[in-house]
Amino acid sequence: MNLPNRLTLLRVFLIPFFLLFMYWKIPFHYLIALVIFAGASITDALDGKIARKHNLVTNFGKFLDPLADKVLVISALTVFVEIPEIKMGAIPLIIISAREFMVSGLRLLASDSGIVVPAGIWGKLKTAFTMVSIVVALLWLSISHDFDFSISSGVKNIMYNIIIPVLIWFSTALTIISGGVYLKGYWHLIDSDK
């Protein structure tokens, strides 16, 4: 097994540990979850670059890499729905999940037709911004819960009621845009008249 595939497998392996530390209320559990999520996100950036640079692209990697990304991000967002302070409603989660299912379906149809659907700039922006948004939310959870800092209620309100929701909704907007771009580009595969 080559290095990019090992990095992808490492990302998959880290997901249960991320979830464990999000729920296991030990000291610094949010900080540990943040480090795990950030590490998993870094493997996402590295595996594809290494695979392309050294011609190590495999079917295994093409299958598992996007799946690992989706499971990592959706796991984090699902946990956020359960954390009242984050104020992450189900609607962004549903939109983001639906887009991932749609793109996976389009890729499946495209592969049946011998077409490879590469990750476009909007998809890359969506993934990067969503991961950064999750890291910011985890960082704030860690600062406000794991450490004994005296943080004013005004700062907490700004983070929890403005900054984090704006990041989440901006990620959702990028998700809608990137999904629309994929749908427009590959509509001919699902056109009901054909």
ZAZA-488713 format. One record per atom (N, C-alpha, C): residue number from 1; residue in three letters; x, y, z. Coordinates in nm, 3 decimals. Layout:
% residues N
    i   aa       px       py       pz
  NUM  ALA        X        Y        Z
...
This chain:
% residues 194
    i   aa       px       py       pz
    1  MET    0.085   -0.119    0.000
    1  MET    0.000    0.000    0.000
    1  MET    0.089    0.124    0.000
    2  ASN    0.057    0.219   -0.088
    2  ASN    0.142    0.338   -0.100
    2  ASN    0.111    0.440    0.009
    3  LEU    0.195    0.544    0.018
    3  LEU    0.184    0.645    0.123
    3  LEU    0.052    0.723    0.118
    4  PRO    0.007    0.771    0.001
    4  PRO   -0.120    0.842    0.000
    4  PRO   -0.237    0.759    0.054
    5  ASN   -0.240    0.631    0.018
    5  ASN   -0.348    0.545    0.068
    5  ASN   -0.336    0.522    0.218
    6  ARG   -0.213    0.515    0.268
    6  ARG   -0.195    0.503    0.413
    6  ARG   -0.243    0.627    0.486
    7  LEU   -0.216    0.744    0.426
    7  LEU   -0.265    0.869    0.487
    7  LEU   -0.417    0.873    0.487
    8  THR   -0.478    0.827    0.379
    8  THR   -0.625    0.822    0.373
    8  THR   -0.679    0.727    0.478
    9  LEU   -0.617    0.610    0.492
    9  LEU   -0.660    0.515    0.595
    9  LEU   -0.641    0.573    0.735
   10  LEU   -0.534    0.648    0.756
   10  LEU   -0.512    0.713    0.885
   10  LEU   -0.627    0.810    0.914
   11  ARG   -0.672    0.884    0.814
   11  ARG   -0.784    0.977    0.833
   11  ARG   -0.909    0.901    0.875
   12  VAL   -0.936    0.789    0.810
   12  VAL   -1.051    0.707    0.847
   12  VAL   -1.036    0.656    0.990
   13  PHE   -0.916    0.612    1.026
   13  PHE   -0.887    0.560    1.159
   13  PHE   -0.905    0.667    1.267
   14  LEU   -0.877    0.793    1.233
   14  LEU   -0.887    0.902    1.331
   14  LEU   -1.031    0.944    1.362
   15  ILE   -1.124    0.917    1.272
   15  ILE   -1.262    0.963    1.291
   15  ILE   -1.324    0.912    1.420
   16  PRO   -1.316    0.780    1.452
   16  PRO   -1.375    0.736    1.580
   16  PRO   -1.310    0.801    1.702
   17  PHE   -1.179    0.828    1.692
   17  PHE   -1.111    0.893    1.805
   17  PHE   -1.156    1.038    1.818
   18  PHE   -1.177    1.105    1.706
   18  PHE   -1.233    1.240    1.711
   18  PHE   -1.367    1.239    1.782
   19  LEU   -1.455    1.146    1.742
   19  LEU   -1.587    1.138    1.804
   19  LEU   -1.577    1.102    1.952
   20  LEU   -1.488    1.012    1.985
   20  LEU   -1.469    0.973    2.125
   20  LEU   -1.438    1.094    2.212
   21  PHE   -1.343    1.178    2.167
   21  PHE   -1.303    1.291    2.249
   21  PHE   -1.402    1.407    2.243
   22  MET   -1.488    1.410    2.144
   22  MET   -1.595    1.511    2.145
   22  MET   -1.697    1.478    2.255
   23  TYR   -1.716    1.350    2.282
   23  TYR   -1.817    1.309    2.380
   23  TYR   -1.761    1.276    2.519
   24  TRP   -1.637    1.232    2.524
   24  TRP   -1.577    1.187    2.650
   24  TRP   -1.529    1.309    2.726
   25  LYS   -1.599    1.345    2.831
   25  LYS   -1.575    1.471    2.903
   25  LYS   -1.458    1.460    3.000
   26  ILE   -1.340    1.438    2.945
   26  ILE   -1.218    1.439    3.025
   26  ILE   -1.154    1.577    3.010
   27  PRO   -1.055    1.610    3.095
   27  PRO   -0.989    1.740    3.079
   27  PRO   -0.931    1.756    2.938
   28  PHE   -0.951    1.872    2.881
   28  PHE   -0.899    1.909    2.749
   28  PHE   -0.954    1.822    2.636
   29  HIS   -1.074    1.769    2.654
   29  HIS   -1.128    1.680    2.550
   29  HIS   -1.153    1.753    2.418
   30  TYR   -1.196    1.881    2.423
   30  TYR   -1.216    1.954    2.298
   30  TYR   -1.082    1.984    2.230
   31  LEU   -0.980    2.011    2.308
   31  LEU   -0.847    2.035    2.251
   31  LEU   -0.794    1.909    2.182
   32  ILE   -0.813    1.795    2.245
   32  ILE   -0.769    1.668    2.185
   32  ILE   -0.846    1.642    2.056
   33  ALA   -0.979    1.666    2.059
   33  ALA   -1.060    1.648    1.939
   33  ALA   -1.014    1.743    1.828
   34  LEU   -0.980    1.866    1.865
   34  LEU   -0.929    1.964    1.769
   34  LEU   -0.800    1.916    1.704
   35  VAL   -0.707    1.866    1.784
   35  VAL   -0.579    1.817    1.730
   35  VAL   -0.603    1.699    1.636
   36  ILE   -0.694    1.610    1.674
   36  ILE   -0.725    1.494    1.589
   36  ILE   -0.788    1.540    1.457
   37  PHE   -0.885    1.631    1.466
   37  PHE   -0.951    1.679    1.344
   37  PHE   -0.851    1.752    1.254
   38  ALA   -0.769    1.838    1.313
   38  ALA   -0.669    1.912    1.234
   38  ALA   -0.571    1.815    1.168
   39  GLY   -0.527    1.714    1.242
   39  GLY   -0.436    1.614    1.186
   39  GLY   -0.500    1.539    1.071
   40  ALA   -0.627    1.502    1.088
   40  ALA   -0.698    1.432    0.981
   40  ALA   -0.714    1.523    0.859
   41  SER   -0.740    1.652    0.882
   41  SER   -0.754    1.747    0.771
   41  SER   -0.622    1.763    0.696
   42  ILE   -0.512    1.762    0.769
   42  ILE   -0.380    1.773    0.705
   42  ILE   -0.354    1.652    0.615
   43  THR   -0.394    1.533    0.661
   43  THR   -0.375    1.414    0.576
   43  THR   -0.455    1.428    0.447
   44  ASP   -0.570    1.499    0.454
   44  ASP   -0.651    1.521    0.335
   44  ASP   -0.576    1.607    0.234
   45  ALA   -0.507    1.709    0.285
   45  ALA   -0.430    1.796    0.195
   45  ALA   -0.309    1.722    0.137
   46  LEU   -0.248    1.636    0.216
   46  LEU   -0.125    1.570    0.173
   46  LEU   -0.145    1.454    0.078
   47  ASP   -0.245    1.368    0.106
   47  ASP   -0.255    1.243    0.029
   47  ASP   -0.274    1.267   -0.120
   48  GLY   -0.362    1.361   -0.155
   48  GLY   -0.384    1.388   -0.297
   48  GLY   -0.263    1.449   -0.365
   49  LYS   -0.196    1.543   -0.296
   49  LYS   -0.076    1.606   -0.355
   49  LYS    0.034    1.504   -0.378
   50  ILE    0.056    1.418   -0.281
   50  ILE    0.161    1.315   -0.295
   50  ILE    0.125    1.218   -0.407
   51  ALA   -0.003    1.177   -0.410
   51  ALA   -0.046    1.081   -0.512
   51  ALA   -0.026    1.137   -0.653
   52  ARG   -0.065    1.263   -0.673
   52  ARG   -0.051    1.323   -0.806
   52  ARG    0.095    1.350   -0.841
   53  LYS    0.172    1.401   -0.745
   53  LYS    0.311    1.436   -0.772
   53  LYS    0.396    1.314   -0.807
   54  HIS    0.371    1.202   -0.739
   54  HIS    0.453    1.082   -0.759
   54  HIS    0.381    0.973   -0.839
   55  ASN    0.273    1.012   -0.907
   55  ASN    0.198    0.918   -0.990
   55  ASN    0.156    0.793   -0.911
   56  LEU    0.097    0.817   -0.794
   56  LEU    0.055    0.708   -0.706
   56  LEU   -0.098    0.702   -0.694
   57  VAL   -0.168    0.756   -0.793
   57  VAL   -0.314    0.756   -0.790
   57  VAL   -0.364    0.613   -0.813
   58  THR   -0.450    0.565   -0.723
   58  THR   -0.504    0.429   -0.734
   58  THR   -0.657    0.434   -0.726
   59  ASN   -0.722    0.328   -0.770
   59  ASN   -0.867    0.319   -0.756
   59  ASN   -0.908    0.320   -0.609
   60  PHE   -0.827    0.254   -0.526
   60  PHE   -0.854    0.252   -0.382
   60  PHE   -0.856    0.396   -0.328
   61  GLY   -0.758    0.475   -0.365
   61  GLY   -0.751    0.614   -0.321
   61  GLY   -0.864    0.698   -0.376
   62  LYS   -0.898    0.677   -0.504
   62  LYS   -1.008    0.752   -0.564
   62  LYS   -1.141    0.721   -0.495
   63  PHE   -1.154    0.598   -0.446
   63  PHE   -1.276    0.560   -0.375
   63  PHE   -1.275    0.612   -0.231
   64  LEU   -1.166    0.584   -0.158
   64  LEU   -1.167    0.608   -0.013
   64  LEU   -1.141    0.753    0.023
   65  ASP   -1.060    0.825   -0.054
   65  ASP   -1.026    0.962   -0.016
   65  ASP   -1.149    1.052   -0.004
   66  PRO   -1.235    1.061   -0.107
   66  PRO   -1.353    1.148   -0.091
   66  PRO   -1.450    1.097    0.015
   67  LEU   -1.458    0.964    0.030
   67  LEU   -1.546    0.908    0.133
   67  LEU   -1.497    0.947    0.272
   68  ALA   -1.366    0.937    0.294
   68  ALA   -1.308    0.974    0.424
   68  ALA   -1.334    1.121    0.454
   69  ASP   -1.319    1.207    0.353
   69  ASP   -1.346    1.351    0.371
   69  ASP   -1.489    1.374    0.415
   70  LYS   -1.581    1.311    0.344
   70  LYS   -1.723    1.330    0.372
   70  LYS   -1.758    1.283    0.512
   71  VAL   -1.709    1.165    0.551
   71  VAL   -1.742    1.110    0.683
   71  VAL   -1.681    1.197    0.793
   72  LEU   -1.559    1.245    0.772
   72  LEU   -1.494    1.331    0.872
   72  LEU   -1.575    1.459    0.892
   73  VAL   -1.609    1.528    0.785
   73  VAL   -1.680    1.656    0.795
   73  VAL   -1.821    1.636    0.849
   74  ILE   -1.894    1.538    0.797
   74  ILE   -2.031    1.516    0.842
   74  ILE   -2.034    1.470    0.987
   75  SER   -1.933    1.395    1.031
   75  SER   -1.925    1.355    1.172
   75  SER   -1.913    1.479    1.261
   76  ALA   -1.823    1.570    1.224
   76  ALA   -1.804    1.691    1.305
   76  ALA   -1.932    1.776    1.307
   77  LEU   -1.992    1.797    1.193
   77  LEU   -2.111    1.881    1.187
   77  LEU   -2.228    1.818    1.262
   78  THR   -2.239    1.686    1.257
   78  THR   -2.346    1.617    1.330
   78  THR   -2.328    1.636    1.480
   79  VAL   -2.205    1.626    1.528
   79  VAL   -2.178    1.649    1.670
   79  VAL   -2.211    1.793    1.707
   80  PHE   -2.180    1.887    1.618
   80  PHE   -2.209    2.028    1.645
   80  PHE   -2.359    2.052    1.665
   81  VAL   -2.443    1.977    1.592
   81  VAL   -2.588    1.992    1.609
   81  VAL   -2.627    1.962    1.754
   82  GLU   -2.553    1.874    1.820
   82  GLU   -2.585    1.835    1.957
   82  GLU   -2.524    1.928    2.062
   83  ILE   -2.442    2.024    2.020
   83  ILE   -2.380    2.116    2.115
   83  ILE   -2.456    2.249    2.108
   84  PRO   -2.538    2.279    2.211
   84  PRO   -2.625    2.397    2.205
   84  PRO   -2.550    2.527    2.177
   85  GLU   -2.431    2.544    2.231
   85  GLU   -2.358    2.669    2.214
   85  GLU   -2.322    2.697    2.068
   86  ILE   -2.297    2.593    1.990
   86  ILE   -2.255    2.610    1.851
   86  ILE   -2.370    2.664    1.766
   87  LYS   -2.492    2.635    1.806
   87  LYS   -2.610    2.681    1.732
   87  LYS   -2.608    2.636    1.586
   88  MET   -2.567    2.513    1.568
   88  MET   -2.567    2.453    1.434
   88  MET   -2.698    2.378    1.420
   89  GLY   -2.787    2.428    1.338
   89  GLY   -2.914    2.360    1.317
   89  GLY   -2.899    2.243    1.221
   90  ALA   -3.006    2.171    1.206
   90  ALA   -3.004    2.056    1.117
   90  ALA   -3.003    2.096    0.970
   91  ILE   -3.052    2.216    0.937
   91  ILE   -3.065    2.255    0.796
   91  ILE   -2.929    2.259    0.724
   92  PRO   -2.825    2.325    0.780
   92  PRO   -2.696    2.320    0.710
   92  PRO   -2.643    2.177    0.696
   93  LEU   -2.664    2.096    0.798
   93  LEU   -2.618    1.957    0.793
   93  LEU   -2.690    1.881    0.681
   94  ILE   -2.819    1.902    0.668
   94  ILE   -2.896    1.834    0.563
   94  ILE   -2.849    1.880    0.425
   95  ILE   -2.829    2.011    0.408
   95  ILE   -2.785    2.065    0.278
   95  ILE   -2.648    2.008    0.241
   96  ILE   -2.556    2.011    0.337
   96  ILE   -2.420    1.962    0.311
   96  ILE   -2.422    1.813    0.281
   97  SER   -2.499    1.736    0.359
   97  SER   -2.507    1.591    0.336
   97  SER   -2.571    1.560    0.201
   98  ALA   -2.678    1.632    0.166
   98  ALA   -2.747    1.609    0.039
   98  ALA   -2.654    1.636   -0.079
   99  ARG   -2.575    1.744   -0.069
   99  ARG   -2.481    1.775   -0.176
   99  ARG   -2.380    1.662   -0.192
  100  GLU   -2.331    1.608   -0.080
  100  GLU   -2.232    1.500   -0.088
  100  GLU   -2.292    1.376   -0.154
  101  PHE   -2.417    1.343   -0.120
  101  PHE   -2.483    1.229   -0.184
  101  PHE   -2.501    1.254   -0.333
  102  MET   -2.542    1.378   -0.369
  102  MET   -2.565    1.411   -0.509
  102  MET   -2.437    1.399   -0.591
  103  VAL   -2.328    1.456   -0.539
  103  VAL   -2.201    1.451   -0.613
  103  VAL   -2.152    1.307   -0.624
  104  SER   -2.168    1.228   -0.518
  104  SER   -2.129    1.087   -0.524
  104  SER   -2.210    1.013   -0.630
  105  GLY   -2.339    1.043   -0.638
  105  GLY   -2.423    0.982   -0.741
  105  GLY   -2.381    1.023   -0.881
  106  LEU   -2.350    1.152   -0.898
  106  LEU   -2.304    1.199   -1.029
  106  LEU   -2.173    1.130   -1.068
  107  ARG   -2.083    1.115   -0.971
  107  ARG   -1.956    1.049   -1.001
  107  ARG   -1.979    0.903   -1.041
  108  LEU   -2.074    0.838   -0.976
  108  LEU   -2.106    0.699   -1.010
  108  LEU   -2.161    0.691   -1.153
  109  LEU   -2.255    0.779   -1.186
  109  LEU   -2.309    0.781   -1.323
  109  LEU   -2.200    0.813   -1.425
  110  ALA   -2.114    0.907   -1.390
  110  ALA   -2.007    0.945   -1.482
  110  ALA   -1.912    0.829   -1.505
  111  SER   -1.878    0.758   -1.399
  111  SER   -1.783    0.646   -1.415
  111  SER   -1.844    0.536   -1.501
  112  ASP   -1.976    0.516   -1.493
  112  ASP   -2.043    0.419   -1.581
  112  ASP   -2.031    0.459   -1.727
  113  SER   -2.018    0.590   -1.752
  113  SER   -2.003    0.641   -1.888
  113  SER   -1.858    0.662   -1.927
  114  GLY   -1.766    0.620   -1.840
  114  GLY   -1.623    0.636   -1.868
  114  GLY   -1.572    0.777   -1.847
  115  ILE   -1.646    0.858   -1.771
  115  ILE   -1.607    0.997   -1.745
  115  ILE   -1.553    1.007   -1.603
  116  VAL   -1.442    1.075   -1.588
  116  VAL   -1.386    1.102   -1.456
  116  VAL   -1.430    1.242   -1.414
  117  VAL   -1.489    1.254   -1.294
  117  VAL   -1.533    1.384   -1.244
  117  VAL   -1.427    1.435   -1.146
  118  PRO   -1.344    1.528   -1.190
  118  PRO   -1.240    1.578   -1.100
  118  PRO   -1.299    1.676   -0.999
  119  ALA   -1.226    1.696   -0.890
  119  ALA   -1.267    1.797   -0.792
  119  ALA   -1.244    1.934   -0.854
  120  GLY   -1.349    2.013   -0.862
  120  GLY   -1.337    2.148   -0.918
  120  GLY   -1.296    2.248   -0.813
  121  ILE   -1.272    2.371   -0.856
  121  ILE   -1.227    2.476   -0.764
  121  ILE   -1.332    2.504   -0.657
  122  TRP   -1.462    2.502   -0.695
  122  TRP   -1.567    2.528   -0.597
  122  TRP   -1.574    2.417   -0.493
  123  GLY   -1.555    2.293   -0.536
  123  GLY   -1.553    2.180   -0.441
  123  GLY   -1.436    2.189   -0.346
  124  LYS   -1.320    2.229   -0.400
  124  LYS   -1.202    2.244   -0.314
  124  LYS   -1.220    2.358   -0.215
  125  LEU   -1.277    2.470   -0.263
  125  LEU   -1.304    2.582   -0.173
  125  LEU   -1.402    2.542   -0.064
  126  LYS   -1.507    2.471   -0.104
  126  LYS   -1.607    2.425   -0.007
  126  LYS   -1.544    2.338    0.099
  127  THR   -1.462    2.241    0.056
  127  THR   -1.398    2.151    0.153
  127  THR   -1.304    2.226    0.245
  128  ALA   -1.220    2.310    0.189
  128  ALA   -1.123    2.384    0.270
  128  ALA   -1.193    2.477    0.368
  129  PHE   -1.294    2.552    0.321
  129  PHE   -1.360    2.647    0.409
  129  PHE   -1.439    2.574    0.518
  130  THR   -1.502    2.462    0.484
  130  THR   -1.578    2.387    0.584
  130  THR   -1.484    2.332    0.691
  131  MET   -1.369    2.281    0.649
  131  MET   -1.274    2.229    0.747
  131  MET   -1.219    2.340    0.836
  132  VAL   -1.191    2.456    0.777
  132  VAL   -1.144    2.570    0.857
  132  VAL   -1.253    2.613    0.955
  133  SER   -1.378    2.616    0.911
  133  SER   -1.490    2.653    0.999
  133  SER   -1.501    2.557    1.117
  134  ILE   -1.485    2.429    1.089
  134  ILE   -1.491    2.329    1.196
  134  ILE   -1.374    2.348    1.293
  135  VAL   -1.256    2.376    1.241
  135  VAL   -1.139    2.399    1.327
  135  VAL   -1.162    2.522    1.415
  136  VAL   -1.218    2.630    1.359
  136  VAL   -1.245    2.751    1.438
  136  VAL   -1.345    2.718    1.550
  137  ALA   -1.452    2.646    1.517
  137  ALA   -1.550    2.609    1.620
  137  ALA   -1.487    2.522    1.728
  138  LEU   -1.406    2.425    1.688
  138  LEU   -1.339    2.339    1.787
  138  LEU   -1.241    2.418    1.871
  139  LEU   -1.169    2.509    1.808
  139  LEU   -1.074    2.593    1.882
  139  LEU   -1.147    2.677    1.986
  140  TRP   -1.260    2.734    1.947
  140  TRP   -1.336    2.815    2.042
  140  TRP   -1.394    2.729    2.154
  141  LEU   -1.444    2.611    2.121
  141  LEU   -1.493    2.519    2.226
  141  LEU   -1.380    2.486    2.324
  142  SER   -1.262    2.464    2.271
  142  SER   -1.147    2.433    2.357
  142  SER   -1.111    2.552    2.446
  143  ILE   -1.103    2.671    2.386
  143  ILE   -1.068    2.791    2.464
  143  ILE   -1.172    2.818    2.572
  144  SER   -1.300    2.805    2.537
  144  SER   -1.405    2.841    2.631
  144  SER   -1.440    2.732    2.732
  145  HIS   -1.397    2.607    2.707
  145  HIS   -1.431    2.498    2.798
  145  HIS   -1.309    2.432    2.863
  146  ASP   -1.203    2.413    2.785
  146  ASP   -1.089    2.336    2.836
  146  ASP   -0.995    2.419    2.923
  147  PHE   -0.994    2.549    2.903
  147  PHE   -0.898    2.634    2.975
  147  PHE   -0.973    2.726    3.070
  148  ASP   -0.905    2.764    3.174
  148  ASP   -0.967    2.847    3.277
  148  ASP   -0.944    2.995    3.249
  149  PHE   -0.980    3.038    3.128
  149  PHE   -0.965    3.178    3.092
  149  PHE   -1.091    3.253    3.136
  150  SER   -1.072    3.376    3.170
  150  SER   -1.186    3.461    3.202
  150  SER   -1.230    3.529    3.072
  151  ILE   -1.334    3.475    3.011
  151  ILE   -1.382    3.528    2.883
  151  ILE   -1.515    3.598    2.908
  152  SER   -1.525    3.721    2.862
  152  SER   -1.648    3.796    2.886
  152  SER   -1.765    3.733    2.811
  153  SER   -1.883    3.754    2.865
  153  SER   -2.002    3.699    2.800
  153  SER   -2.023    3.764    2.663
  154  GLY   -1.977    3.890    2.648
  154  GLY   -1.989    3.957    2.517
  154  GLY   -1.909    3.886    2.410
  155  VAL   -1.785    3.848    2.444
  155  VAL   -1.700    3.776    2.348
  155  VAL   -1.761    3.640    2.316
  156  LYS   -1.809    3.572    2.420
  156  LYS   -1.873    3.441    2.398
  156  LYS   -1.993    3.456    2.306
  157  ASN   -2.076    3.559    2.331
  157  ASN   -2.194    3.580    2.246
  157  ASN   -2.155    3.608    2.102
  158  ILE   -2.052    3.688    2.080
  158  ILE   -2.007    3.717    1.943
  158  ILE   -1.961    3.590    1.873
  159  MET   -1.883    3.509    1.943
  159  MET   -1.832    3.384    1.883
  159  MET   -1.946    3.287    1.854
  160  TYR   -2.030    3.262    1.956
  160  TYR   -2.133    3.159    1.941
  160  TYR   -2.254    3.205    1.860
  161  ASN   -2.284    3.335    1.862
  161  ASN   -2.405    3.383    1.795
  161  ASN   -2.379    3.449    1.661
  162  ILE   -2.254    3.488    1.634
  162  ILE   -2.226    3.556    1.507
  162  ILE   -2.119    3.482    1.427
  163  ILE   -1.998    3.474    1.479
  163  ILE   -1.885    3.425    1.400
  163  ILE   -1.903    3.279    1.358
  164  ILE   -1.929    3.191    1.452
  164  ILE   -1.942    3.048    1.416
  164  ILE   -2.063    3.023    1.326
  165  PRO   -2.182    3.079    1.356
  165  PRO   -2.294    3.059    1.262
  165  PRO   -2.265    3.115    1.122
  166  VAL   -2.197    3.231    1.114
  166  VAL   -2.165    3.287    0.982
  166  VAL   -2.072    3.192    0.906
  167  LEU   -1.971    3.138    0.976
  167  LEU   -1.880    3.043    0.911
  167  LEU   -1.955    2.920    0.861
  168  ILE   -2.045    2.868    0.943
  168  ILE   -2.121    2.749    0.905
  168  ILE   -2.211    2.779    0.786
  169  TRP   -2.280    2.894    0.788
  169  TRP   -2.370    2.926    0.677
  169  TRP   -2.294    2.962    0.550
  170  PHE   -2.175    3.021    0.565
  170  PHE   -2.094    3.048    0.447
  170  PHE   -2.046    2.916    0.385
  171  SER   -2.008    2.821    0.471
  171  SER   -1.972    2.687    0.422
  171  SER   -2.090    2.623    0.349
  172  THR   -2.209    2.643    0.404
  172  THR   -2.330    2.588    0.341
  172  THR   -2.353    2.654    0.205
  173  ALA   -2.332    2.786    0.197
  173  ALA   -2.348    2.856    0.069
  173  ALA   -2.249    2.803   -0.034
  174  LEU   -2.123    2.784    0.006
  174  LEU   -2.023    2.727   -0.086
  174  LEU   -2.063    2.587   -0.128
  175  THR   -2.124    2.513   -0.036
  175  THR   -2.171    2.377   -0.066
  175  THR   -2.278    2.382   -0.174
  176  ILE   -2.372    2.475   -0.162
  176  ILE   -2.479    2.489   -0.261
  176  ILE   -2.421    2.529   -0.397
  177  ILE   -2.330    2.626   -0.396
  177  ILE   -2.269    2.671   -0.522
  177  ILE   -2.193    2.557   -0.589
  178  SER   -2.108    2.487   -0.512
  178  SER   -2.030    2.379   -0.572
  178  SER   -2.119    2.266   -0.620
  179  GLY   -2.225    2.236   -0.545
  179  GLY   -2.321    2.134   -0.590
  179  GLY   -2.388    2.175   -0.719
  180  GLY   -2.426    2.304   -0.730
  180  GLY   -2.488    2.354   -0.852
  180  GLY   -2.394    2.347   -0.971
  181  VAL   -2.266    2.377   -0.948
  181  VAL   -2.167    2.370   -1.056
  181  VAL   -2.152    2.226   -1.106
  182  TYR   -2.144    2.131   -1.012
  182  TYR   -2.136    1.990   -1.051
  182  TYR   -2.260    1.948   -1.127
  183  LEU   -2.377    1.987   -1.076
  183  LEU   -2.503    1.948   -1.139
  183  LEU   -2.513    2.004   -1.281
  184  LYS   -2.477    2.132   -1.296
  184  LYS   -2.481    2.193   -1.429
  184  LYS   -2.384    2.125   -1.525
  185  GLY   -2.264    2.094   -1.476
  185  GLY   -2.162    2.035   -1.562
  185  GLY   -2.193    1.893   -1.605
  186  TYR   -2.269    1.821   -1.523
  186  TYR   -2.296    1.680   -1.553
  186  TYR   -2.445    1.649   -1.565
  187  TRP   -2.525    1.753   -1.591
  187  TRP   -2.669    1.734   -1.604
  187  TRP   -2.703    1.637   -1.716
  188  HIS   -2.621    1.637   -1.822
  188  HIS   -2.650    1.548   -1.936
  188  HIS   -2.652    1.401   -1.895
  189  LEU   -2.589    1.368   -1.783
  189  LEU   -2.589    1.228   -1.738
  189  LEU   -2.721    1.187   -1.675
  190  ILE   -2.798    1.287   -1.627
  190  ILE   -2.923    1.252   -1.558
  190  ILE   -3.044    1.315   -1.627
  191  ASP   -3.025    1.374   -1.742
  191  ASP   -3.133    1.436   -1.815
  191  ASP   -3.242    1.334   -1.840
  192  SER   -3.364    1.361   -1.793
  192  SER   -3.474    1.264   -1.804
  192  SER   -3.521    1.243   -1.948
  193  ASP   -3.483    1.334   -2.038
  193  ASP   -3.522    1.318   -2.178
  193  ASP   -3.431    1.222   -2.253
  194  LYS   -3.325    1.175   -2.185
  194  LYS   -3.230    1.088   -2.254
  194  LYS   -3.241    0.946   -2.202
